[in-house]
Amino acid sequence: MILPELLMPAGSLSKLRVALAYGADAVFVGASGLSMRPDEASFTTNELKEAVEYTHSHRKKIYVGINTLMFQEDLAELEQWLIETKTILFDAVIVSDTGAFSLVKKLRPELKIHISTQMSTANSLAADFWKKAGASRVVLARECTLENAKEISRKSGLEVEIFVHGAMCVAISGRCLLSAHLCGQSGSKGKCKHTCRWEWQLVEQKRPGEVFSAFETGRETIFLGSKDLCLIEHIPQIVKKRIRSIKIEGRMKSEYYVATIARVYRAALDIYAKDPEKYKTNQIWLDELNAVSHRPYSTGFAFGYPSDQPQTLQAHSSATTTCETLGYVKSIIEEKHEISIKNPFAIGEEVEWIGPNMTGSFVTVKGIYNENAKRLLKSHCGTTMTVSFNENICLPAYSVLRRRKKQHLSEDS
């Protein structure tokens, strides 16, 4: 049995380290100014060098997105980037433009090229075209089914990668101009303002008080927002389709998100590999996926377009979670944990921690110290503090601290 590669997003060096610690086989990052995410979630040349060295030291792979919409004036920047990164040995580049593809082949012929989902590859002839052109993998359009993925892989002989978890878009493969039209910030240039998730209502000009009821939520009418994708319950089908890589969306998401999603999919893949006949979805995995910020989950287009019930793809604009992130462990010296604080917690408070390999439990905060080693009663958001726990417990590296939200305590405890 060949398991698909678990490919996790890494919007920063810290998220990259977390992704690898929690079981990713590979990570994908963006090149500053050239990828489908803002520069704050992308890597400079120096950061990319450090990221590649770290990833390869853990015997994992790293792919770099240069998949923004390329205009004529962007080609010089891409050419300069390819020259500057000549000595950085990343494992592949992700490309969404034929001009960029040709420039990579010309300047960096040794590089493997993955065709971005932005190219909307959805059939075997298109995949075969890319294979003959020199691509090594295609990231299929999200509108493809699992059966499509199997046939495209079988007929083209090209590696196939699919998205299995994360935010979806109302546009084909995310190619949308709505944000550009309304905000002047194009999603195709990595600056989407998620205008499709605003609380839209449709009103006829001569009837300003009458709202068109597309999909009612009880509070307002939403007809552009998408549910999040989640295929954790369909790991057997994915493995049997011989898909090479399963991809998690979310370079803008937090370390906590990366850790939680990675460890759940890692556990599912490994347990299936050990005993496919007895494999079944663990309720703990579903609970964990609900513990990160998300919109209602669906299987997207994995089993076909739900033309008889299109509303099953729609979602309210608000995300929900059963937990609140408190911070993540950056380093450990003896029993002292250097923690990046996301939300405050106090001495004496019992908090939950999660770690790699589905580990986790509860600990009581014993000590909190600022950068000057001054003992505090409470942690402060946006800072890095030193924290110790009862009985001098030492948490695993890259553990994440969280707190169950009150409305979920009774059902989760």
WOQUI-V910070 format. One record per residue. RES is the residue in one small letter. SS is DSSP state (2 for helix, 1 for strand, 0 for the rest). OMEGA is omega as a letter, one per 20 degrees, with the letter a starting at -180 (* if undefined). Layout:
# WOQUI-V910070
res={RES RES}
ss={SS SS}
omega={OMEGA OMEGA}
This chain:
# WOQUI-V910070
res={m i l p e l l m p a g s l s k l r v a l a y g a d a v f v g a s g l s m r p d e a s f t t n e l k e a v e y t h s h r k k i y v g i n t l m f q e d l a e l e q w l i e t k t i l f d a v i v s d t g a f s l v k k l r p e l k i h i s t q m s t a n s l a a d f w k k a g a s r v v l a r e c t l e n a k e i s r k s g l e v e i f v h g a m c v a i s g r c l l s a h l c g q s g s k g k c k h t c r w e w q l v e q k r p g e v f s a f e t g r e t i f l g s k d l c l i e h i p q i v k k r i r s i k i e g r m k s e y y v a t i a r v y r a a l d i y a k d p e k y k t n q i w l d e l n a v s h r p y s t g f a f g y p s d q p q t l q a h s s a t t t c e t l g y v k s i i e e k h e i s i k n p f a i g e e v e w i g p n m t g s f v t v k g i y n e n a k r l l k s h c g t t m t v s f n e n i c l p a y s v l r r r k k q h l s e d s}
ss={0 0 0 0 1 1 1 1 1 0 0 0 2 2 2 2 2 2 2 2 2 0 0 0 0 1 1 1 1 1 1 0 0 0 0 0 0 0 2 2 2 0 1 0 2 2 2 2 2 2 2 2 2 2 2 2 2 0 0 0 1 1 1 1 1 1 0 0 0 0 0 2 2 2 2 2 2 2 2 2 2 2 2 2 0 0 0 0 0 0 0 1 1 1 1 0 0 2 2 2 2 2 2 2 2 2 2 0 0 0 0 0 1 1 1 0 2 2 2 0 0 0 0 2 2 2 2 2 2 2 2 2 2 0 0 0 1 1 1 0 0 0 0 0 0 2 2 2 2 2 2 2 2 2 2 2 0 0 1 1 1 1 1 1 1 1 0 0 0 0 0 2 2 2 0 0 0 2 2 2 2 2 2 0 0 0 2 2 2 0 0 0 0 0 2 2 2 0 0 0 0 1 1 0 0 0 0 0 0 0 1 1 0 0 0 1 0 0 0 0 1 0 0 0 0 1 0 1 1 1 0 2 2 2 2 2 2 2 2 2 0 0 0 0 1 1 1 1 0 0 0 0 0 0 2 2 2 2 2 2 2 2 2 2 2 2 2 2 2 2 2 2 2 2 0 2 2 2 0 0 0 0 2 2 2 2 2 2 2 2 0 0 0 1 0 0 1 1 0 0 0 0 0 0 0 0 2 2 2 2 2 2 2 1 0 0 0 0 0 1 0 0 1 1 1 1 1 1 1 1 1 1 1 0 0 1 1 1 1 1 1 0 0 0 0 1 0 0 0 1 1 1 1 1 1 2 2 2 1 1 1 1 1 1 1 1 1 1 1 0 0 0 0 0 1 1 0 1 0 0 0 0 0 1 1 1 1 1 1 2 2 2 0 0 0 0 0 0 0 1 1 1 1 1 0 2 2 2 2 2 2 2 0}
omega={r r r r r a a r r a r r a r r a r a a r a r r r a r r a r r a r a a a r r a r r a a r a r r r r r a a r a a a r r r r a r a a r r a r r a r a a a a r r r r r r a r a a a a r a r a r r r a a a a r r r a r r a a a a a a a r a r a a r r r r r a r a r r r r r a r a r r r r a r r a r a a r r r r r a r a r r a a a a a r a r r r r a r a r a r r r r r a a r a r r a a a a a a r r r r a a r r a r a r a a r a a r a a r a a a a r a r r a r a a r a a r r a r r r r r a a a a r r a a a a r r r a a r a r r r r r a a r r r a a a a a a r a r r a a a a r a a a a a a a r a r r r r a r r r r a r r a r a a r r r a a a r r a a r r a a r r a a r a a r r r r a r a r r r a r r a r a a a a r a r a r r a r a r a a r a r r r a r r r r r r r r r a a a r a r a r r r a a r a r a a r r r a r a r a a r r r r a r r r r r r r r r r a a a a a a a a *}
